Structures are given as structure tokens and as C-alpha cells.
Amino acid sequence: MSTLDELTAMMPPSSRDGGPPVPWEELEASWGVPFPSDYRAFIATYGAGAIEDYLVILEPEPWEAQRIGDGMSPETKNARKGWDVESTKAFSVVSPPVLIAWGVDASADILCWDASGAVPEEWPVLVWKRGSHEWRRHECGMVEFLRRTLQGELDSNPLGDAALWQKQRAKFLSTEEEDRLLDEGIDPWE
């Protein structure tokens, strides 16, 4: 069983159709790197959206996307600023990581890849816990990080709230499904 299969058993997608098609080649040209295959598979299976109305998995978008609010490009800029300010407390590094944000949560944490390496499948997850101004490195990919968080298999809760920690089963709603339910006057998280 793949890690994505394990995750979907714990957190079923909100749609059997998965996410909308993504122009990966265009996006990767914009960022200058390919995206990890587990993220691509997650987006194909789930689409962008939220887990337990707490953690938002960001929609893939061009690097310089002109967007107000949350988005992969603006959150990456926020993470890079946070690294510049806080990195001396977290790590002693010769050169800073190449951060790319893939998630944000209701605690204002930013979840990123360290895209410094040449092989995207080997990029670790870095989490900036804004409340404590702390960076934590996790030697796994995005899907494995989510699975380990839900199972409670990391050293400690990596996020600013226990909403997902050791949850075992979680609800995921794609952005489209959440919007559809809201338009129908239904609270999607009830």
C-alpha cells in the first residue's frame, strides 16, 4: 500500500473526480523546479482544499502569482521572510534553503519544502510555527508528513494546534466542494 493509499484510507477525498487538471509544466517552469510526485498525486486525488477546517493545502500556482491572501506564491514569500528573521535561532546553515510553501494552517503556521536538493522526492518538509517563531525540519515528503501527523508518528505535534495530531481519521474538503456547500447554505464542517 502506498503512502497516498494509507492517507486516503484515513482521509477520503471529497470528490471521486479528484482535483482539476493542473498545467504542471507551466508551473514548474515558473518555479524553476519540478514539484514532488507525492504533491502532484495528492492534488490529482484531492485537489487543493482544507483538512478539518484547519490545514489548507495550497493550490499550485505560478511563482509570481498576483493573489491577495493565501496562495502558494505569497505564502512562500512569507516563509522566506520568516526564515530570514528566525533562521539563526533554528539552524546553523551555510546557505538558506529554497523554501516553497504547500500549506498553511489556522495557527498561521506555514508548511514548506526545502527545495534545495536536485531530487524533489527527497525534499524534506519544513514547518514554521509562527506562534513560537520556530522552524522544524521533517525528513519526509508532504503526503508522508500528513500521514504521520494524523497517526501521531512524529516526535511531537508539528503544528500550532492539536486539530490534526493523532486524529487517525480526518475530513478533507476541496475548495470547490466547500464553496458548493456554502453556496447551498450548508456549513461544510458540521
C-alpha positions in Angstrom: 0.0 0.0 0.0 1.4 3.4 -0.9 1.6 6.3 1.5 -1.1 8.1 -0.5 -3.3 5.0 -0.3 -2.8 5.0 3.5 -3.7 8.7 3.6 -6.8 8.2 1.6 -7.9 5.4 3.9 -7.7 7.8 6.8 -8.9 10.9 4.9 -11.2 10.1 1.9 -11.2 12.7 -0.9 -14.4 14.9 -1.1 -14.8 14.0 -4.8 -14.3 10.9 -6.7 -13.1 13.0 -9.6 -10.1 14.4 -7.7 -8.7 17.8 -8.4 -9.0 19.8 -11.7 -6.2 19.4 -14.3 -3.0 21.3 -13.5 -0.6 22.7 -16.1 2.4 21.2 -14.3 4.9 22.1 -17.0 4.0 25.8 -16.9 4.0 25.9 -13.1 7.4 24.1 -12.9 8.9 26.5 -15.5 7.6 29.4 -13.4 9.2 28.0 -10.2 12.3 26.7 -11.9 11.9 23.2 -10.3 9.6 20.2 -10.7 7.1 19.6 -7.9 7.4 16.4 -5.9 5.4 13.5 -7.3 3.6 12.9 -4.0 2.2 16.5 -4.1 1.2 16.0 -7.7 -0.6 12.8 -6.8 -2.3 14.5 -3.8 -3.6 17.3 -6.0 -4.8 14.8 -8.6 -6.6 12.8 -5.9 -7.9 15.6 -3.7 -7.4 18.9 -5.3 -6.5 22.0 -3.2 -8.6 22.4 -0.1 -8.7 22.0 3.7 -8.3 19.3 6.2 -10.6 19.6 9.2 -11.1 23.3 8.5 -7.6 23.8 9.9 -4.9 23.0 7.4 -5.2 24.4 3.9 -3.3 22.5 1.1 -2.4 25.3 -1.3 -3.4 25.2 -4.9 -0.4 25.0 -7.3 0.1 28.4 -8.9 2.8 30.3 -10.8 5.7 31.7 -8.7 4.8 35.4 -9.2 1.0 34.9 -9.0 -0.8 38.1 -8.2 -3.1 37.0 -5.5 -4.4 38.6 -2.4 -4.5 36.4 0.7 -3.4 32.8 0.9 -1.7 31.2 -2.1 1.5 29.3 -2.9 3.4 32.3 -4.1 2.5 34.8 -1.3 2.9 32.2 1.4 6.3 31.2 0.0 7.3 34.9 0.3 6.1 34.9 3.9 8.0 31.8 4.7 11.2 33.1 3.1 10.9 36.3 5.2 10.3 34.3 8.3 13.4 32.2 7.6 15.5 35.3 7.1 14.3 36.7 10.5 14.3 33.4 12.5 16.8 31.0 10.9 19.7 31.9 13.1 17.7 30.5 16.1 16.7 27.4 14.3 19.6 26.1 12.2 23.2 26.8 11.6 23.4 26.6 7.8 25.9 27.8 5.2 23.2 28.7 2.7 19.4 29.1 3.3 17.0 26.6 2.0 15.0 27.2 -1.1 11.5 27.3 0.5 8.3 26.6 -1.4 5.1 26.7 0.6 2.5 24.0 0.1 0.2 24.5 3.2 -0.9 27.0 5.8 -3.0 26.4 8.9 -5.3 28.3 11.2 -2.5 28.8 13.6 -0.7 30.8 10.9 2.0 28.1 10.5 3.5 27.7 7.1 4.4 24.2 5.7 7.1 24.2 3.1 9.5 22.0 1.2 13.2 22.6 1.4 13.6 22.6 -2.4 17.4 22.9 -2.2 18.1 19.4 -3.4 18.0 18.2 -7.0 15.5 15.4 -6.4 12.0 16.7 -5.4 11.1 13.3 -3.9 13.8 13.8 -1.3 12.8 17.3 -0.3 12.1 17.5 3.5 9.2 19.3 5.0 10.0 22.5 7.0 7.3 23.9 9.3 7.4 27.5 10.6 5.4 27.6 13.8 4.7 31.3 13.8 3.4 31.4 17.4 6.8 30.2 18.7 8.9 31.6 15.8 10.3 28.1 15.4 11.4 26.1 12.3 11.2 22.3 12.4 12.6 20.0 9.8 10.9 16.7 9.0 12.8 14.2 6.8 9.8 13.1 4.7 7.6 14.3 1.9 4.3 16.1 2.1 2.0 13.1 2.0 4.1 11.1 4.5 4.1 14.2 6.7 0.3 14.4 6.7 0.0 10.7 7.3 2.5 10.8 10.2 0.7 13.8 11.7 -2.7 12.1 11.6 -1.1 9.0 13.1 0.9 10.9 15.7 4.1 9.3 14.5 6.3 12.4 14.7 8.4 13.3 17.8 5.8 15.8 18.7 2.8 17.7 17.2 4.4 19.7 14.3 1.6 22.3 14.2 0.4 25.1 16.4 -2.8 23.3 17.4 -3.8 19.7 18.0 -6.6 19.7 15.4 -4.8 17.1 13.3 -2.4 15.5 15.8 -3.2 11.8 16.3 -6.6 12.3 14.7 -6.5 8.9 12.9 -9.4 9.9 10.6 -9.8 13.4 9.1 -12.2 15.2 6.8 -10.9 16.8 3.6 -12.9 19.2 1.5 -11.7 20.5 -1.8 -12.0 24.3 -2.3 -14.7 23.6 -4.9 -16.7 21.3 -2.6 -16.5 23.7 0.3 -17.7 26.6 -1.9 -20.5 24.5 -3.3 -21.8 23.6 0.2 -21.5 27.2 1.4 -23.5 28.4 -1.7 -26.2 25.9 -0.7 -26.3 27.4 2.8 -24.7 24.3 4.3 -21.9 24.6 6.9 -19.4 22.2 5.2 -17.6 21.5 8.5 -20.7 20.4 10.6 
